[in-house]
Every structure is written in C-alpha cells, then in structure tokens.
Amino acid sequence: MFKKSDDHRQLDAFSSPTEYFKDSTKNYYLKNDSWHNQFRKQVVMRVDETVFSVLYTRGKGAPNASLRVLVGMMILKEGQGWSDEQLFENCNFNLLVRSALGLMTLEDSVPVASTYYLFRRNLVEYAREHGEDLFKSCQAQITRDQLLEFNVSGKQVRMDSKLIGSNIAWYTRYELIHETLRLFIGEREEHIFKRSLTRDEFSLIESILDETGNKVVYRCTKAELDTRFVALGKLMYRLVKLFKAHDYGRYGTLKAVFEEQFSVGKDKIVLPLESDQISTHSTQSPHDTDCHYRDKDGNKVKGYSVNLTETCDQKQEEDDAPPVLNLITDTSVEVVSASDSSFLTGALQRTGEILSGNIEKVYADGAYNSPVNQVYCQDNEINLQLTGMQGFPSRYDLKPDGQDPDNLIVTDTLTGETIPSYPSKPIKDKTLKRWRIKTEEGKYRYFDEENLRTLLIRQKLKTMPPEEARIRNNVEATIFQLGYHYPNNKSRYRTLTMQKLWAYSRSMWINFVRIMNYHTQISKRALSGLKMPQYIVKLCFNIRDIANIFSIDRIIYIPQKNLRFSA
C-alpha cells in the first residue's frame, strides 16, 4: 500500500542524538551547512514520492517503507562508492548518514535489505514493462527544484559522453555459445532429458554441464574448437526447434544468440557465420543481453554509453563577482553502439523542460554533429557550438556562388586551381542540391549541401577563441567525476536499466557536492564582505585622535591598545 513519508514527525527528547552531544560535536551536528543536513534538505526532502506510487497498491495492506529514504540510500551508495554491506552498515550505525536520510531519532528504522532490493527490482521491471523510467523522473524533479532555488539560468549548456563496460567476462565466440547453452540447459534440464535426442546430443549436453567454456578453450586445439563449435550450433538449433512453444526464461537469449552466430541453409545444414558478418549489436554475454560491442579509436568496450548535459554559465570577470553554480540537467544511458549525435536532441528537450528559460547555446564536440541536430538547433534558435569535427579536412574548398545559387565554386587546395562544377541528380534526399567535378584522373567527385555545411563549420572552428573551446572542455571534469569509482571504466552492474540507476544516482550526488561547494564559496564571500575596508580603519583612528584632543581638559584618554580592527 502506498503511503507518503511523514514530514512533521515529533522528535523524542530521549532518542534524539543531540541530547548526547556536547559543545563542538553538537554544533556540527546541528549546523545548517553540515553535509548531512544539506543532503537531507537539497536531495532527500525534494523527492516527490508520488512518482513511485504506481509501484504500490491503493487499497488496504502493509504500508511501504519511506520512499525518500530508499532514494537517498541509492544516491549515497553510488556517491560514496559503497558496497551494499557498507551502505547498510552506515545507514544503521552512522549518525551523520542517518541524519542525511531524515532518520532523526535512534528509534527510526532503516529499510531492511529485502525492501531495498525489492524497490530497485520494481523500478527495473516497471521500466521494462511500461517504458517509463520513474527514477529519471525523480531526478528531473529534484534537479528542477535545485535550478529554481539557486537561479541557474541554463542559457548555455554543454555535453559529453563516456563509455562504461558491463560487469561481464570477455567471451570468445565459442565461450559465448557454450555459456548460453549451459544456462539454458540448467534451466530446462528436467525437460531436456525427456526429449527424444540422440545419444551423441545427450553426451554433448553432459559435457557442457561438466566443463566451463574457458576450460574447453584452454585444452583444445583450434581445429578441435572449430569442430566443437559447429556441434554446439547444431545442438542449439535442435533446442530452439524443440522448445519453440515454450519461449519463457532463457529461450529468447538462446534463439537470439543462435541467429546472430549461425546460418541455416535450405538443406537444414547449420554453419557458423564469418567474423565480419557478426553485428556489433549482437549479444556479448548471456548474463547481460542488453550490452553491445564498440571499438572507439582502439578503446574496445562491451557495455554502455553515458551522456551528460550540464549548464555552463560563466563567472563574471570582476574580482567581487559572485560564484556561479552549474548543475547536471540530463543523464542518458544507451547501449555502447549508440552514436553521440543520437543523444543531442533528446537531452536538449529534457533539459529545456526543467529550465526556467530557453537554451541559447550548446557546446559539444564534433561527434554530436549531424544534419538532424543542425536542423533541430536551427529550428529552436539554439547556437550549436562544435569544438571539433570528425574525420580529415577535404582537399577541396567549397563556396556557394553569390550570383548563381545553383552553382558551387570548388577550389583545389593543393594546386589553388578553381575547378568547374556541374549540377547533379540527388540520390537520397531530393531536397539537397548536388554537384560533381571531374578530377585529374578523369573520375567524378560529388558534393552536396551537407559537405558544404561541414566545410563552413570547419572554417568557423579555425576562428574560435581558445576560451570558447575551454568552456566545452570543462565538461571532461564532470565525466571524470561520473566514473570516479570506476577507474577501469567497468561497471559493477549488468543490464541497461541497472546502468541507468547508477548513472542517475551518481549525477544527483555530483549536483549535491556542487551545491555544497557553492554554499562554501558564498559563505567565504559573505565573511570577506564583513572585513572592514582600510579607509574605515583610518577614519576610526582619526576619530580617536580628535576625541583625545577635545578630552584633555577632562583627562579622558582612549588607549590605542584597546582598539582592534579586522582589515
């Protein structure tokens, strides 16, 4: 049964920790700027528990544990990089952590481990069944309140991505097939041995259960592995056909892996596909069927891509200018094969929904450039400031003809020669103009409006001031903080939904730390403003001298040693 947390609980004088603290310890515990009080105020108390009400029944029954406490526990876990054991130990016995979660008395109970895991599982299952990410909605609502309270404009934003490996072993193709079969056979073992399989097939099944794939790879020659690989493919095909009417559990993984790794001819002969025929979207592990494979400039990853969007308001140049707070406004996680350009429009839309104003400028690297993104930014009056471009510059310089809009001026940058161009028929997009030139080798080279747009962007990059490029580069620090507890860029979790829960929690923790630092800067600035300017100090000394002169007759003297000023 859904029940909101009580916002106005009456404190017990005998169970409150403050009754047992004294002096500086009590002052720190009650200090408003202490991290635990700020975490409770800026994160835990901002949680809208009604977002998660769909996970619980409306009728009679046992009420749910405090949802804001559960959300706070998830954020603290990823923020501190704790294991589950460390999380529950701190939540039960660390008074500062309990205060951060809103457990203000010693009698307040922490949700038990089963409740915590059930909440996370319900989030995963609800997202899978309904396509709605409740924890992301919670993150957006918390961030929106923080943006409004601290008056973050968000006119300028920047974004970048990071590749995170899934918590899986790197399988060879043989190990992938072997492990997929082993898991499926273990799930259906009772039914499999009742099927009409051959003696050789039963013998192969028993060998799969008795020995792991990596041990088989270690002891077999390449020829033996190739022979056994084909035999496993035939067995997999046989099981796919036998259990077609019972497609629950790991059957979907078995069928998908077979179709990705093997082909079946017209004569029902099973043959393995060539390595270059295997898609990067294919299953990499039966333990995590969501993750894909990607080789990005030699960085081979089996996992996911995380995209961060944050505000980048700049501090004014004046010495007494107030500090600036920038917050992460959107966190997106997709399979690692997703291109960076696919994140931009969605991230800007979600960021615009929680900002009080409009986005005017976005900083990103060249991987975010695409015709779709250029059109989106143009339609929404957003200046897409790219700080780099993928690929090598073209040999040819392109310029539109100011007198003839249907003509394109093409210059060979190596020879300086202007080459005549001729209109050509568009291929895919009929609205894009297309031209062709004849090269020295007598071959035709084609250009379209997208090539012209890319060249104009490259020319714009050459004139970009260094300080503009640094605005985008500073997002690298946020990316570093996101994966701070993953020095090997490998996650503790599997599946796409679990990676999302980690990324959202980590992003909210980063925002909290920034708010804490912002409070510290504001406090220091307020204290420096209380320091007495030098001219006031001199004025005070002059008043003292005048008072002494007029008080000689009364023998009144104001001693200098008793005057203390903070310069």
FENSUL-V260512 format. One record per residue. N is the residue number from 1. RES is the residue in one letter. PHI is phi in radians with two decimals (NA if undefined). PSI is psi in whole degrees, -180 to 180 (999 if undefined). NEAR is the number of other ideal C-beta (glycine too) atoms within 8 Angstrom. Layout:
N;RES;PHI;PSI;NEAR, N;RES;PHI;PSI;NEAR
This chain:
1;M;NA;132;11, 2;F;-1.35;134;11, 3;K;-2.57;130;6, 4;K;-1.31;154;7, 5;S;-1.22;151;10, 6;D;-1.40;120;5, 7;D;-1.47;-13;5, 8;H;-2.26;57;4, 9;R;-1.34;141;6, 10;Q;-1.49;127;4, 11;L;-1.34;144;7, 12;D;-1.63;125;8, 13;A;-1.12;-24;6, 14;F;-1.63;-19;5, 15;S;-1.90;1;7, 16;S;-1.40;132;11, 17;P;-1.06;-26;10, 18;T;-1.11;-22;8, 19;E;-1.25;-15;7, 20;Y;-1.92;0;4, 21;F;-1.73;155;8, 22;K;-2.41;154;4, 23;D;0.90;-127;5, 24;S;-1.12;-33;5, 25;T;-1.10;-44;8, 26;K;-1.19;-39;10, 27;N;-1.09;-43;8, 28;Y;-1.16;-41;8, 29;Y;-1.10;-36;13, 30;L;-1.63;-10;9, 31;K;-1.10;131;8, 32;N;-1.12;-32;6, 33;D;-1.48;-2;8, 34;S;-1.12;147;11, 35;W;-1.05;-38;8, 36;H;-1.20;-37;10, 37;N;-1.23;-38;13, 38;Q;-1.21;-38;14, 39;F;-1.13;-42;13, 40;R;-1.10;-41;14, 41;K;-1.31;-47;8, 42;Q;-1.49;-20;10, 43;V;-2.13;-64;13, 44;V;-1.06;-48;14, 45;M;-1.29;-10;10, 46;R;-1.56;-7;10, 47;V;-1.20;124;13, 48;D;-1.55;100;7, 49;E;-1.18;-20;10, 50;T;-1.15;-19;6, 51;V;-1.04;-35;9, 52;F;-1.68;7;12, 53;S;-1.12;-25;8, 54;V;-1.18;-14;6, 55;L;-1.44;-8;10, 56;Y;-2.25;160;9, 57;T;-1.38;160;6, 58;R;-1.70;-13;5, 59;G;-1.50;-155;5, 60;K;-1.38;154;3, 61;G;2.67;179;6, 62;A;-1.20;132;4, 63;P;-1.21;153;6, 64;N;-1.28;160;9, 65;A;-1.19;165;8, 66;S;-1.04;118;9, 67;L;-1.24;-34;13, 68;R;-1.18;-31;12, 69;V;-1.18;-42;15, 70;L;-1.10;-42;13, 71;V;-1.12;-44;12, 72;G;-1.07;-37;16, 73;M;-1.11;-41;13, 74;M;-1.13;-40;11, 75;I;-1.21;-42;13, 76;L;-1.10;-39;17, 77;K;-1.05;-49;11, 78;E;-1.34;-31;12, 79;G;-1.13;-42;11, 80;Q;-1.60;-10;8, 81;G;1.24;31;6, 82;W;-1.37;155;9, 83;S;-1.40;171;5, 84;D;-1.06;-39;8, 85;E;-1.12;-43;6, 86;Q;-1.14;-36;9, 87;L;-1.05;-53;12, 88;F;-1.22;-31;11, 89;E;-1.13;-45;9, 90;N;-1.22;-38;12, 91;C;-1.18;-29;13, 92;N;-1.52;-34;8, 93;F;-2.17;-9;4, 94;N;-1.65;113;9, 95;L;-1.13;-34;7, 96;L;-1.20;-40;10, 97;V;-1.15;-41;11, 98;R;-1.09;-42;13, 99;S;-1.12;-39;14, 100;A;-1.08;-32;14, 101;L;-1.53;-4;14, 102;G;1.56;12;13, 103;L;-1.58;88;11, 104;M;-1.51;-16;9, 105;T;-2.09;163;10, 106;L;-1.24;-16;6, 107;E;-1.54;-14;6, 108;D;-1.17;128;8, 109;S;-1.65;143;5, 110;V;-1.46;140;11, 111;P;-0.95;135;11, 112;V;-1.22;165;6, 113;A;-1.03;-41;7, 114;S;-1.08;-38;6, 115;T;-1.17;-41;10, 116;Y;-1.09;-47;12, 117;Y;-1.20;-36;8, 118;L;-1.13;-40;8, 119;F;-1.07;-46;13, 120;R;-1.13;-41;10, 121;R;-1.13;-39;8, 122;N;-1.11;-38;9, 123;L;-1.09;-43;14, 124;V;-1.14;-48;12, 125;E;-1.17;-38;8, 126;Y;-1.15;-41;12, 127;A;-1.13;-36;13, 128;R;-1.26;-38;7, 129;E;-1.46;-37;6, 130;H;-1.93;-9;6, 131;G;1.24;17;4, 132;E;-2.02;126;7, 133;D;-1.65;98;7, 134;L;-1.18;-37;13, 135;F;-1.22;-32;11, 136;K;-1.18;-38;10, 137;S;-1.10;-39;10, 138;C;-1.11;-43;14, 139;Q;-1.08;-44;12, 140;A;-1.10;-40;12, 141;Q;-1.17;-42;12, 142;I;-1.13;-45;12, 143;T;-1.13;-39;14, 144;R;-1.05;-45;9, 145;D;-1.12;-39;9, 146;Q;-1.17;-41;14, 147;L;-1.07;-41;15, 148;L;-1.22;-43;8, 149;E;-1.11;-40;6, 150;F;-1.73;9;10, 151;N;0.96;49;5, 152;V;-1.45;120;12, 153;S;-1.29;-47;9, 154;G;1.25;22;14, 155;K;-1.13;-30;9, 156;Q;-2.05;134;14, 157;V;-2.31;162;15, 158;R;-2.47;159;14, 159;M;-2.59;157;16, 160;D;-2.79;167;13, 161;S;-2.22;164;12, 162;K;-2.51;139;11, 163;L;-1.63;130;14, 164;I;-2.16;127;16, 165;G;-1.36;145;12, 166;S;-1.33;159;17, 167;N;-1.45;67;9, 168;I;-2.34;160;13, 169;A;-1.41;151;5, 170;W;-1.45;107;4, 171;Y;-1.61;145;11, 172;T;-1.33;172;7, 173;R;-1.07;-39;11, 174;Y;-1.13;-45;13, 175;E;-1.09;-36;12, 176;L;-1.08;-47;16, 177;I;-1.15;-44;15, 178;H;-1.07;-47;13, 179;E;-1.21;-37;14, 180;T;-1.10;-44;15, 181;L;-1.15;-41;14, 182;R;-1.06;-43;12, 183;L;-1.18;-41;11, 184;F;-1.19;-43;14, 185;I;-1.12;-40;12, 186;G;-1.09;-33;8, 187;E;-1.33;-36;8, 188;R;-2.00;22;10, 189;E;-0.96;-43;9, 190;E;-1.08;-37;6, 191;H;-1.44;-33;9, 192;I;-1.12;-42;11, 193;F;-1.30;-4;7, 194;K;-1.67;-5;5, 195;R;-1.47;162;7, 196;S;-1.55;73;2, 197;L;-1.72;162;8, 198;T;-1.36;167;5, 199;R;-1.12;-40;5, 200;D;-1.12;-37;6, 201;E;-1.18;-41;10, 202;F;-1.11;-40;10, 203;S;-1.11;-40;8, 204;L;-1.16;-39;11, 205;I;-1.09;-44;12, 206;E;-1.12;-38;8, 207;S;-1.18;-33;8, 208;I;-1.15;-41;12, 209;L;-1.26;-29;9, 210;D;-1.46;-25;5, 211;E;-2.39;135;6, 212;T;-1.30;160;8, 213;G;-1.11;-38;14, 214;N;-1.18;-31;7, 215;K;-1.23;-37;8, 216;V;-1.13;-44;13, 217;V;-1.08;-37;11, 218;Y;-1.18;-39;6, 219;R;-1.67;-14;5, 220;C;-1.72;151;9, 221;T;-1.38;170;5, 222;K;-1.10;-39;6, 223;A;-1.13;-41;6, 224;E;-1.14;-39;8, 225;L;-1.14;-42;12, 226;D;-1.08;-42;8, 227;T;-1.13;-45;8, 228;R;-1.19;-34;11, 229;F;-1.06;-44;12, 230;V;-1.14;-40;11, 231;A;-1.10;-40;9, 232;L;-1.14;-37;14, 233;G;-1.09;-42;15, 234;K;-1.13;-42;9, 235;L;-1.13;-40;12, 236;M;-1.11;-42;15, 237;Y;-1.07;-39;12, 238;R;-1.12;-43;10, 239;L;-1.23;-36;12, 240;V;-1.05;-41;12, 241;K;-1.25;-41;7, 242;L;-1.16;-38;7, 243;F;-1.85;25;11, 244;K;-1.06;-34;7, 245;A;-1.46;-6;4, 246;H;-2.19;70;7, 247;D;-1.63;42;8, 248;Y;-1.73;175;4, 249;G;1.08;-129;6, 250;R;-1.57;11;10, 251;Y;-1.11;-41;12, 252;G;-1.03;-40;8, 253;T;-1.17;-43;13, 254;L;-1.02;-47;14, 255;K;-1.16;-42;10, 256;A;-1.14;-44;10, 257;V;-1.11;-40;15, 258;F;-1.07;-47;12, 259;E;-1.17;-27;7, 260;E;-1.44;-23;10, 261;Q;-1.94;-18;13, 262;F;-2.32;162;12, 263;S;-2.22;152;7, 264;V;-2.12;121;8, 265;G;-1.37;178;7, 266;K;-1.12;-27;3, 267;D;-1.60;17;4, 268;K;1.14;24;6, 269;I;-1.54;127;6, 270;V;-1.58;124;10, 271;L;-2.27;141;10, 272;P;-1.27;144;10, 273;L;-1.30;155;10, 274;E;-1.22;156;6, 275;S;-1.05;-38;6, 276;D;-1.30;-5;4, 277;Q;-1.64;-8;5, 278;I;-1.42;125;10, 279;S;-1.31;150;5, 280;T;-1.19;-15;7, 281;H;-1.51;0;6, 282;S;-1.24;162;11, 283;T;-1.12;130;11, 284;Q;-1.71;-22;12, 285;S;-2.80;138;14, 286;P;-1.22;-13;11, 287;H;-1.48;-16;6, 288;D;-2.59;91;11, 289;T;-1.40;-6;10, 290;D;-1.44;-34;10, 291;C;-1.26;149;16, 292;H;-2.03;179;12, 293;Y;-1.98;144;12, 294;R;-2.65;138;11, 295;D;-2.00;100;8, 296;K;-1.86;101;7, 297;D;0.94;43;4, 298;G;1.53;-9;5, 299;N;-1.57;99;7, 300;K;-1.54;124;7, 301;V;-2.33;136;13, 302;K;-1.99;100;13, 303;G;3.04;-123;13, 304;Y;-2.47;162;15, 305;S;-2.05;128;14, 306;V;-1.93;127;14, 307;N;-1.98;129;15, 308;L;-1.97;138;16, 309;T;-2.14;131;14, 310;E;-2.46;156;13, 311;T;-1.26;154;12, 312;C;-2.45;50;12, 313;D;-1.10;139;12, 314;Q;-1.76;142;7, 315;K;-1.27;141;8, 316;Q;-1.19;157;6, 317;E;-1.35;-15;4, 318;E;-1.12;148;5, 319;D;-1.11;-36;3, 320;D;-1.68;19;3, 321;A;-1.18;142;7, 322;P;-1.20;154;7, 323;P;-1.15;160;8, 324;V;-2.03;136;7, 325;L;-1.87;126;10, 326;N;-2.07;138;9, 327;L;-2.22;152;14, 328;I;-1.25;126;12, 329;T;-1.83;-20;14, 330;D;-2.68;139;11, 331;T;-2.25;123;13, 332;S;-2.16;139;10, 333;V;-2.26;127;11, 334;E;-2.38;176;11, 335;V;-1.10;156;11, 336;V;-1.16;-20;15, 337;S;-1.35;-8;8, 338;A;-1.20;134;8, 339;S;-1.34;153;5, 340;D;-1.06;-35;12, 341;S;-1.11;-24;11, 342;S;-1.29;-13;8, 343;F;-1.49;-27;13, 344;L;-1.09;-54;15, 345;T;-1.10;-44;8, 346;G;-1.12;-41;9, 347;A;-1.12;-41;13, 348;L;-1.19;-38;16, 349;Q;-1.11;-48;8, 350;R;-1.18;-35;11, 351;T;-1.15;-42;14, 352;G;-1.09;-29;9, 353;E;-1.23;-26;7, 354;I;-1.84;-6;10, 355;L;-1.52;151;13, 356;S;-1.39;-24;6, 357;G;-2.07;-169;7, 358;N;-1.72;150;7, 359;I;-1.36;127;15, 360;E;-1.85;-28;8, 361;K;-2.61;139;10, 362;V;-2.27;131;15, 363;Y;-1.79;131;14, 364;A;-2.72;163;16, 365;D;-1.50;180;10, 366;G;-1.13;-19;9, 367;A;-1.16;-19;10, 368;Y;-1.55;0;14, 369;N;-1.39;130;14, 370;S;-2.82;156;8, 371;P;-1.01;-38;7, 372;V;-1.12;-43;8, 373;N;-1.19;-37;13, 374;Q;-1.11;-43;11, 375;V;-1.17;-42;8, 376;Y;-1.05;-47;12, 377;C;-1.14;-37;12, 378;Q;-1.16;-42;8, 379;D;-1.18;-30;6, 380;N;-1.77;13;8, 381;E;0.97;44;6, 382;I;-1.92;130;12, 383;N;-1.47;108;7, 384;L;-1.48;104;11, 385;Q;-1.70;99;11, 386;L;-1.51;140;12, 387;T;-1.82;6;13, 388;G;-3.05;168;7, 389;M;-2.34;143;10, 390;Q;-1.36;150;6, 391;G;1.48;177;4, 392;F;-1.66;150;3, 393;P;-1.08;149;5, 394;S;-1.29;153;8, 395;R;-1.23;-24;6, 396;Y;-1.85;137;12, 397;D;-1.67;129;9, 398;L;-1.99;137;13, 399;K;-2.48;135;7, 400;P;-1.23;144;9, 401;D;-1.39;119;10, 402;G;-1.16;-26;3, 403;Q;-1.60;-32;4, 404;D;-2.21;105;5, 405;P;-1.13;-18;5, 406;D;-1.55;-1;6, 407;N;-1.88;150;9, 408;L;-2.18;128;11, 409;I;-1.58;117;10, 410;V;-1.98;126;14, 411;T;-2.12;131;12, 412;D;-1.39;115;12, 413;T;-1.22;-17;7, 414;L;-1.43;-40;5, 415;T;-1.82;-17;4, 416;G;1.35;6;6, 417;E;-1.46;138;6, 418;T;-1.53;123;7, 419;I;-1.82;129;10, 420;P;-1.15;140;6, 421;S;-2.05;156;11, 422;Y;-2.33;141;7, 423;P;-1.04;144;6, 424;S;-2.29;159;8, 425;K;-1.31;129;4, 426;P;-1.08;153;11, 427;I;-1.73;-65;5, 428;K;-1.67;-68;4, 429;D;-1.48;109;6, 430;K;-1.20;-16;5, 431;T;-1.44;-15;4, 432;L;-1.52;131;9, 433;K;-1.29;151;8, 434;R;-2.45;142;13, 435;W;-2.30;165;13, 436;R;-2.47;151;11, 437;I;-2.24;164;13, 438;K;-1.88;121;8, 439;T;-1.42;177;8, 440;E;-1.11;-29;3, 441;E;-1.40;0;4, 442;G;1.48;9;5, 443;K;-1.68;160;6, 444;Y;-1.67;138;7, 445;R;-2.09;131;9, 446;Y;-1.90;147;8, 447;F;-2.36;150;14, 448;D;-2.33;-177;11, 449;E;-1.13;-27;8, 450;E;-1.18;-38;8, 451;N;-1.10;-39;10, 452;L;-1.15;-41;12, 453;R;-1.12;-42;10, 454;T;-1.10;-42;10, 455;L;-1.13;-39;11, 456;L;-1.12;-36;8, 457;I;-1.15;-42;11, 458;R;-1.09;-40;10, 459;Q;-1.15;-36;8, 460;K;-1.18;-35;8, 461;L;-1.13;-32;11, 462;K;-1.14;-28;6, 463;T;-1.72;6;5, 464;M;-1.25;129;10, 465;P;-1.11;148;5, 466;P;-1.03;-34;6, 467;E;-1.16;-27;6, 468;E;-1.21;-41;11, 469;A;-1.15;-35;10, 470;R;-1.18;-27;8, 471;I;-1.05;-44;12, 472;R;-1.25;-37;14, 473;N;-1.11;-27;8, 474;N;-1.17;-16;10, 475;V;-1.21;-18;14, 476;E;-1.06;-33;8, 477;A;-1.13;-38;7, 478;T;-1.16;-41;13, 479;I;-1.07;-40;12, 480;F;-1.10;-43;8, 481;Q;-1.17;-33;8, 482;L;-1.04;-47;13, 483;G;-1.75;28;11, 484;Y;-1.02;-39;7, 485;H;-1.54;4;6, 486;Y;-2.12;72;10, 487;P;-1.09;-24;5, 488;N;-1.67;9;5, 489;N;0.98;35;10, 490;K;-2.20;128;9, 491;S;-1.32;164;13, 492;R;-1.51;-9;5, 493;Y;-2.06;168;10, 494;R;-2.17;162;11, 495;T;1.30;152;10, 496;L;-1.12;-42;11, 497;T;-1.13;-39;11, 498;M;-1.18;-35;10, 499;Q;-1.13;-35;16, 500;K;-1.15;-44;13, 501;L;-1.04;-41;14, 502;W;-1.11;-48;12, 503;A;-1.12;-42;12, 504;Y;-1.10;-45;13, 505;S;-1.11;-44;13, 506;R;-1.12;-39;11, 507;S;-1.14;-41;13, 508;M;-1.17;-33;13, 509;W;-1.18;-42;12, 510;I;-1.04;-44;12, 511;N;-1.08;-40;12, 512;F;-1.10;-45;14, 513;V;-1.07;-38;9, 514;R;-1.15;-38;11, 515;I;-1.14;-40;14, 516;M;-1.06;-46;10, 517;N;-1.12;-36;8, 518;Y;-1.13;-42;11, 519;H;-1.06;-41;10, 520;T;-1.11;-43;9, 521;Q;-1.14;-41;9, 522;I;-1.10;-41;10, 523;S;-1.13;-43;9, 524;K;-1.11;-39;8, 525;R;-1.16;-37;10, 526;A;-1.17;-39;8, 527;L;-1.17;-39;8, 528;S;-1.16;-29;7, 529;G;-1.25;-21;6, 530;L;-1.41;-15;7, 531;K;-1.16;138;8, 532;M;-1.33;124;9, 533;P;-1.04;157;6, 534;Q;-1.13;-35;7, 535;Y;-1.18;-30;6, 536;I;-1.21;-39;8, 537;V;-1.05;-46;11, 538;K;-1.11;-39;8, 539;L;-1.11;-39;8, 540;C;-1.13;-41;10, 541;F;-1.14;-37;9, 542;N;-1.13;-40;8, 543;I;-1.12;-38;8, 544;R;-1.11;-43;11, 545;D;-1.13;-41;8, 546;I;-1.13;-41;8, 547;A;-1.11;-37;10, 548;N;-1.19;-38;11, 549;I;-1.11;-45;7, 550;F;-1.36;-8;6, 551;S;-1.89;11;11, 552;I;-1.12;-42;7, 553;D;-1.11;-30;4, 554;R;-1.67;4;5, 555;I;0.92;48;6, 556;I;-1.89;125;7, 557;Y;-2.32;133;6, 558;I;-1.72;105;10, 559;P;-1.17;139;6, 560;Q;-1.22;-30;6, 561;K;-1.17;-18;4, 562;N;-1.55;-3;6, 563;L;-1.66;124;10, 564;R;-2.23;130;4, 565;F;-2.28;147;7, 566;S;-1.80;109;6, 567;A;-1.44;999;6
